[in-house]
Amino acid sequence: MVKNRALGDAIIGLSSITYLVGALANPKVTYLVPRWIFPLFHSVRTDVSDFLPLKLDLVADFFRLFFQLFSKKYDLIIELHQRGTTGKFFKLYSFLTRTPYLFHNHNETERAPAIARDLQICFEAVKKYIPDATLPDHKKFEPRMQALGEISLKKKIIFGIVATRKTKMWPLKYYKFLADMILKKNPDYEIIIPLSNSEMDQKLESEFMNLNPHPNVKFLKLGLEKLPKELSGAKYYIGNDTGLKHLCVSLGIKTFTFFGPEEPFEWHPYNLEKHKFFFQENLPCRTRVSHFCGLATCESIICLNQFVPPQVFSQLEL
């Protein structure tokens, strides 16, 4: 199984592996994910038999991966979201080794929830072995993982303030106000804000600190391999639509997600009772060019700033 995409996509791909493991009576599934995401799976239990880091930057990388795969003699390769480089590699590998290669090309199919797209191509694979199989309901296959080791019982809520672009970010001042409301009522809680060491994340931390947050607001800077254990047991994830949200979903944490320029139809394929979202419907600026807004910056951000902290706080059960 191959998912050469971002963190959230790699986590969503676990859903298809869970489906295959159940449908095909415990097959051995190796999951290829980008090399920078690979450490995440060092410290968790999933339905995957083995993980491989995916890197195809150099000619040497192509040869290395080829011989890694060839030594295992796989029966089938499925790429859940075909990319240009991986598509060329696996087509060649399939031709040379006669290994069947199935793939989903996101750009050539109708829009659908992310898990549903992944399950569709896996269902086609299952049909080869079980002709009377029926297409699975994507809502029954949320990604899941379990952190290894002892989990802290400390009361905590996770804030996801980071996003790939500013137009996907709920205002920092709103996070600060929401944290104040939560901690005033529940002083024994901690608000945890995971950040990386990227320049963008460091800037966000500085801007947030300038708002003079409550002392119980803590920044968490850890490698991906340590993150699942630290997040496990949290009461809620509250934040932007990012890979961190999908990680929290897979750990069984209830989530509240803010959607602005992109609607939740594709990227929030979850049970809405447990994973709620805030989304402003029917904004003409969002669909002026496509089915989503692709702006990196926006002066108004009316799609997000209308959701105020008291509105979010009223939905929390603390």
VOGU-3710 file (C-alpha; in Angstrom, 3 decimals, decimal comma):
1> mvknralgda> 0,000/0,000/0,000  1,404/3,384/-1,014  0,387/6,893/0,138  2,918/9,471/-1,008  1,070/12,427/0,443  0,934/14,643/3,535  0,607/13,561/7,171  -3,190/13,577/7,269  -3,432/11,588/4,038  -1,017/8,953/5,343
11> iiglssityl> -3,112/8,563/8,490  -6,365/8,362/6,514  -4,784/5,540/4,494  -4,804/3,358/7,617  -8,567/3,009/7,126  -8,088/1,084/3,889  -5,580/-1,245/5,501  -8,051/-2,011/8,277  -10,611/-2,831/5,587  -8,208/-5,121/3,706
21> vgalanpkvt> -7,114/-6,932/6,862  -10,738/-7,721/7,675  -11,853/-8,527/4,144  -8,933/-10,756/3,142  -8,430/-12,677/6,385  -5,335/-10,964/7,761  -3,065/-10,360/4,790  0,426/-8,982/5,415  0,320/-5,320/4,428  3,406/-3,131/4,066
31> ylvprwifpl> 2,637/0,591/4,069  4,922/2,989/2,167  4,734/6,579/3,439  6,989/9,636/2,914  10,263/9,387/4,784  9,539/12,371/7,047  6,246/10,765/8,199  7,768/7,307/8,725  8,900/7,978/12,371  5,271/8,523/13,445
41> fhsvrtdvsd> 4,603/4,802/13,151  7,561/3,700/15,294  5,637/3,998/18,548  2,072/2,998/17,666  0,107/-0,168/17,057  -1,911/-0,349/13,814  -3,252/-2,979/11,410  -0,114/-2,588/9,278  2,374/-5,460/9,221  5,354/-3,313/8,261
51> flplkldlva> 6,213/0,251/7,252  8,710/1,482/4,679  9,970/5,062/4,229  9,342/6,380/0,732  11,953/8,591/-0,926  12,459/8,884/-4,681  14,626/11,979/-5,037  17,719/10,354/-6,543  18,381/7,559/-9,027  19,880/5,568/-6,157
61> dffrlffqlf> 16,549/5,842/-4,322  14,786/4,169/-7,252  17,169/1,216/-7,245  17,061/0,884/-3,455  13,267/0,788/-3,352  13,097/-1,569/-6,315  15,260/-4,183/-4,624  13,522/-3,694/-1,272  10,190/-4,527/-2,869  11,551/-7,273/-5,092
71> skkydliiel> 13,051/-9,115/-2,108  9,602/-9,299/-0,478  7,822/-10,603/-3,609  4,534/-8,793/-3,030  1,345/-10,137/-4,607  -0,244/-6,730/-5,151  0,597/-3,020/-5,007  -2,090/-0,391/-4,363  -1,354/3,328/-4,576  -4,135/5,205/-2,839
81> hqrgttgkff> -3,419/8,598/-4,403  -1,155/8,324/-7,402  1,608/10,899/-7,761  3,709/11,524/-10,844  6,982/10,110/-9,534  5,521/7,136/-7,693  3,196/6,396/-10,587  6,112/6,093/-12,998  8,113/3,976/-10,558  5,358/1,479/-9,778
91> klysfltrtp> 4,251/1,172/-13,391  7,807/0,240/-14,287  8,106/-2,094/-11,304  4,826/-3,762/-12,237  5,972/-4,218/-15,836  9,321/-5,725/-14,886  8,079/-8,000/-12,096  4,534/-8,728/-13,343  3,187/-7,558/-9,970  -0,380/-6,187/-10,297
101> ylfhnhnete> -0,519/-2,437/-9,640  -3,800/-0,694/-8,834  -4,044/3,033/-8,246  -6,416/5,898/-7,695  -5,933/9,094/-9,681  -7,591/11,831/-7,678  -7,635/14,252/-10,625  -9,568/11,904/-12,906  -12,398/10,868/-10,585  -15,389/12,564/-9,024
111> rapaiardlq> -15,015/14,285/-5,681  -15,686/12,020/-2,711  -14,722/11,755/0,974  -11,035/10,881/1,274  -11,612/7,522/2,946  -14,270/6,620/0,383  -11,799/7,260/-2,459  -9,194/5,046/-0,828  -11,693/2,304/-0,085  -12,936/2,284/-3,673
121> icfeavkkyi> -9,603/1,180/-5,117  -9,123/-1,343/-2,284  -12,597/-2,702/-2,948  -11,592/-3,340/-6,562  -8,665/-5,364/-5,243  -10,872/-7,355/-2,866  -13,284/-8,165/-5,707  -10,503/-10,105/-7,415  -10,437/-12,507/-4,471  -14,036/-12,243/-3,208
131> pdatlpdhkk> -16,344/-11,700/-6,213  -19,482/-11,167/-4,108  -17,887/-8,500/-1,846  -19,889/-5,306/-1,293  -18,563/-1,753/-1,248  -17,791/-0,743/2,379  -19,288/2,290/4,112  -16,432/4,765/4,631  -17,996/6,016/7,895  -17,266/2,645/9,476
141> feprmqalge> -13,543/2,840/8,708  -12,000/5,724/10,585  -8,190/5,465/10,835  -7,013/4,027/14,129  -3,775/3,648/16,001  -2,783/3,026/19,601  0,209/4,659/21,243  2,615/2,241/22,892  3,670/2,711/26,509  1,973/4,147/29,584
151> islkkkiifg> -0,398/7,048/28,866  -0,530/10,097/31,139  -3,841/10,597/32,981  -3,385/14,376/33,070  -6,464/16,291/31,913  -5,682/18,002/28,637  -7,159/19,572/25,539  -5,221/19,931/22,291  -5,286/23,134/20,267  -4,252/22,876/16,598
161> ivatrktkmw> -3,281/26,430/15,683  -1,062/25,509/12,708  -2,179/25,110/9,091  -0,589/24,972/5,654  -1,684/28,541/4,893  -3,034/31,501/6,847  -6,465/31,346/5,275  -7,027/27,977/6,993  -6,251/29,334/10,481  -8,824/30,262/13,094
171> plkyykflad> -7,589/33,572/14,610  -4,952/33,176/17,326  -6,748/35,641/19,584  -9,804/33,368/19,484  -7,709/30,416/20,667  -6,429/32,570/23,517  -9,941/33,621/24,554  -11,214/30,047/24,319  -8,317/28,809/26,469  -9,166/31,450/29,094
181> milkknpdye> -12,806/30,333/29,150  -11,888/26,642/29,462  -9,272/27,146/32,175  -11,402/29,533/34,211  -14,028/26,796/34,552  -11,527/23,912/34,640  -8,254/25,077/36,253  -7,000/21,475/36,513  -6,807/21,149/32,706  -3,853/21,879/30,438
191> iiiplsnsem> -4,119/23,267/26,935  -1,462/21,619/24,750  -0,354/23,257/21,482  1,891/20,964/19,366  4,392/22,805/17,191  7,303/21,891/14,966  10,622/23,710/14,734  9,692/25,314/11,420  10,025/29,053/10,992  6,266/29,404/10,545
201> dqklesefmn> 5,504/27,522/13,763  8,052/29,555/15,721  6,386/32,733/14,480  2,984/31,454/15,584  4,360/30,664/19,033  5,767/34,169/19,354  2,486/35,771/18,258  0,526/33,598/20,682  2,828/34,453/23,597  2,316/38,145/22,841
211> lnphpnvkfl> -1,355/37,590/23,697  -0,322/36,713/27,293  -1,954/33,247/27,472  -2,908/31,438/30,687  0,006/29,630/32,422  -1,714/26,290/31,783  -1,255/26,736/28,035  1,777/24,639/27,089  3,633/24,341/23,786  4,645/20,809/22,825
221> klgleklpke> 7,695/20,389/20,571  8,396/16,733/19,951  9,328/14,503/17,047  6,514/12,624/15,339  7,541/9,357/17,018  6,781/10,814/20,486  3,635/12,722/19,610  0,994/9,921/19,776  1,837/9,022/23,371  1,726/12,656/24,514
231> lsgakyyign> -1,591/13,342/22,786  -3,360/10,133/23,832  -6,020/10,536/26,481  -6,859/14,136/25,591  -10,462/15,226/26,047  -10,684/17,150/22,758  -8,793/18,370/19,736  -9,910/21,891/18,812  -8,295/23,433/15,784  -7,678/23,833/12,094
241> dtglkhlcvs> -7,991/21,095/9,492  -4,471/19,672/9,534  -2,605/16,396/9,843  -2,677/16,872/13,616  -6,480/16,646/13,524  -6,338/13,352/11,655  -3,766/12,040/14,130  -6,116/12,873/17,011  -9,007/11,140/15,219  -6,899/8,000/14,832
251> lgiktftffg> -6,070/8,086/18,565  -9,760/8,131/19,486  -9,869/11,785/20,553  -13,035/13,794/19,931  -12,450/16,720/17,585  -13,825/20,153/16,721  -12,450/21,398/13,394  -12,569/24,843/11,779  -13,073/24,799/8,011  -12,647/28,010/6,057
261> peepfewhpy> -11,523/28,051/2,421  -12,099/24,312/1,932  -15,335/22,543/2,729  -15,364/19,412/4,934  -16,905/17,110/2,315  -13,611/15,557/1,205  -11,269/16,104/4,126  -13,500/15,335/7,094  -14,816/11,825/6,281  -15,752/11,068/9,888
271> nlekhkfffq> -18,653/10,391/12,220  -20,068/13,859/12,855  -21,377/12,972/16,306  -17,820/12,477/17,530  -15,977/14,774/15,145  -17,872/18,036/14,763  -16,890/20,992/12,625  -17,567/24,681/12,112  -18,179/25,721/8,525  -19,797/28,776/6,945
281> enlpcrtrvs> -22,029/27,559/4,101  -22,682/29,254/0,745  -19,913/31,838/0,647  -19,645/33,057/-2,977  -15,977/34,008/-2,523  -15,131/30,371/-1,771  -16,503/29,038/-5,059  -15,698/31,938/-7,384  -13,070/29,929/-9,264  -13,354/26,338/-8,026
291> hfcglatces> -15,162/24,355/-5,314  -12,766/25,863/-2,749  -10,799/29,064/-2,150  -7,099/28,728/-2,924  -5,958/32,094/-1,509  -2,882/32,040/0,721  -3,837/35,326/2,392  -7,136/37,166/2,852  -7,942/40,427/4,611  -11,409/39,448/5,817
301> iiclnqfvpp> -11,280/35,649/6,336  -15,047/35,804/6,801  -15,179/32,037/6,421  -13,472/31,574/9,821  -13,637/34,680/11,986  -17,410/34,516/12,436  -17,041/31,480/14,708  -16,408/33,107/18,093  -14,990/31,414/21,236  -18,270/31,396/23,245
311> qvfsqlel> -19,923/29,516/20,364  -17,236/26,827/20,536  -17,143/26,735/24,338  -20,901/26,119/24,508  -20,422/22,789/22,689  -17,754/21,423/25,043  -18,687/19,000/27,809  -16,255/19,725/30,637
//
